[in-house]
Amino acid sequence: MTGAAAGVAAREATARALMATGRSDGRRAAATRQQLKSARALVKVLGGMRGAAMKVGQTLSAVDLGLVPEEVRPEFQEILAALQHSARPVPFRAIRKVIEDDLEEPLDSVFTSFGERPIAAASIGQVHRAVLADGRAVAVKVQYPGIAEAVHADMQNLRLGLKLLNVIAPGIDTGAIAQEIRERITQELDYELEAANHRAMARAYRGHPFIVVPDVVTSLCRERVLVSELVEGHRFAEVREWPAAQRDRLGEILIRFYINGPLRHRLLNGDPHPGNSIFLDDGRVAFLDFGFFKHLPDEEVAQLIASTRATYEGDAEALFRVIADLGALPPDSGLAEPFLESYQTIFGWLLVDREVQVDASVTGAMMRSYNSMRAADGLDALTLPAEHFVLMRAVMLLIGLLGQLRATGRWLDVAREWLFGEEPATELGRLEAKYFSDRPYPPLPARV
């Protein structure tokens, strides 16, 4: 990893030097080649690693942080997209041993057929296609041998890595976030816990008109093995080339699943990267992988709605009160206006009353806005609470998905359902409202 980082740094320095010495087409092309070599080096290294390092690569593949010039971003993201579901697989003999050890039975006595080549490989495990004795096709997610020990070793060095985060975005409570990450990653290593999360989400969406969460085969789930019904369809890279109307519809489905849904049923999937969605021919979207998961308490839902309403209404004092009550801001009302300006920059794509095509590079703008806000007088005391880490990560990744889809919509019309309690304004919203009308979920908090 260190050697690869040194190579990347050298290539980036070369690229900057080439650009600094002139703007000719030849120099620009040479700089572009250096930057794309860096991307390929990252994929090679991260694709052979597991755990936290792999997850970093997957996040970079989905979120545009403005790391490279605009003209090479599409190809840069395309190279990194290899990390979404095609990490280097572990040999089948090792995977077979994990399954047989956990299930305490020979593989052939549990499955009538089992594909030795994985259909997906990701940060802490890989997925194989299999068939049960009753004829059901299933996806068998198997943890890499030794991954738990490797991830726990990663966690020992987490504070060192977070020091870099503190340089990029000062004021983040890195100690609290380190603890939050430890808890989430530890939970992600427990497939029995993930199976429970998966079952809760499957219950919430069973029979939904356009969202699919495959059922879990509970009797075959263990700490390192998770078996669920197999879903097959199109991957994210394919649907990015679909007609605009279809991409816009998919964008609304993603927003409804990752934002509207959690506010209704209080179940937040914090890992919306492209490899966790499968797009079916009938227009439905299947969602997978519920290891990085959070149950939202009513109080947190109420705070989220209150801060978003205040941002939409331009009410700096109301927004300031909500954030200050979380302990994230010092009690200085003079900070209210610059804080509102920053929030409007970060969440503007969701809160404007017109059609918006989300630009994936907005995530980079969000980071720049945060840094600008941090530079304002008095805001150097800003400390973001750790419990918001999963939610903010999910929002950043969602923006990356929408940007890569080039999806266009009146996203405020979708948000109005939870922001103001209004009736749905879209066809998908009306279908979903009818579906949820029979579900005994807690009501959204009353407007404050």
Secondary structure, DSSP 8 states (H G I E B T S, - for coil): -HHHHHHHHHHHHHHHHHHHT---HHHHHHHHHHHHHHHHHHHHHHHT--HHHHHHHHHHHH---S-S-GGGHHHHHHHHGGGTTB-----HHHHHHHHHHHHTS-HHHHEEEE-SS-SEE-SSEEEEEEEETTS-EEEEEEE-TTHHHHHHHHHHTHHHHHHHHHHHSTT--HHHHHHHHHHHHHHHT-HHHHHHHHHHHHHHHTT-SSEE---B-GGG--SSEEEEE----B-HHHHTTS-HHHHHHHHHHHHIIIIIHHHHH-EEE----GGGEEE-TTS-EEE---SSEEE--HHHHHHHHHHHHHHHHT-HHHHHHHHHHTT-S-S-GGGHHHHHHHHHHHHHHHH-SS-EE--TTHHHHHHHHHHHHHHSTTGGG----GGGHHHHHHHHHHHHHHHHHT-EE-HHHHHHHHHT-----SHHHHHHHHHHTTS---------
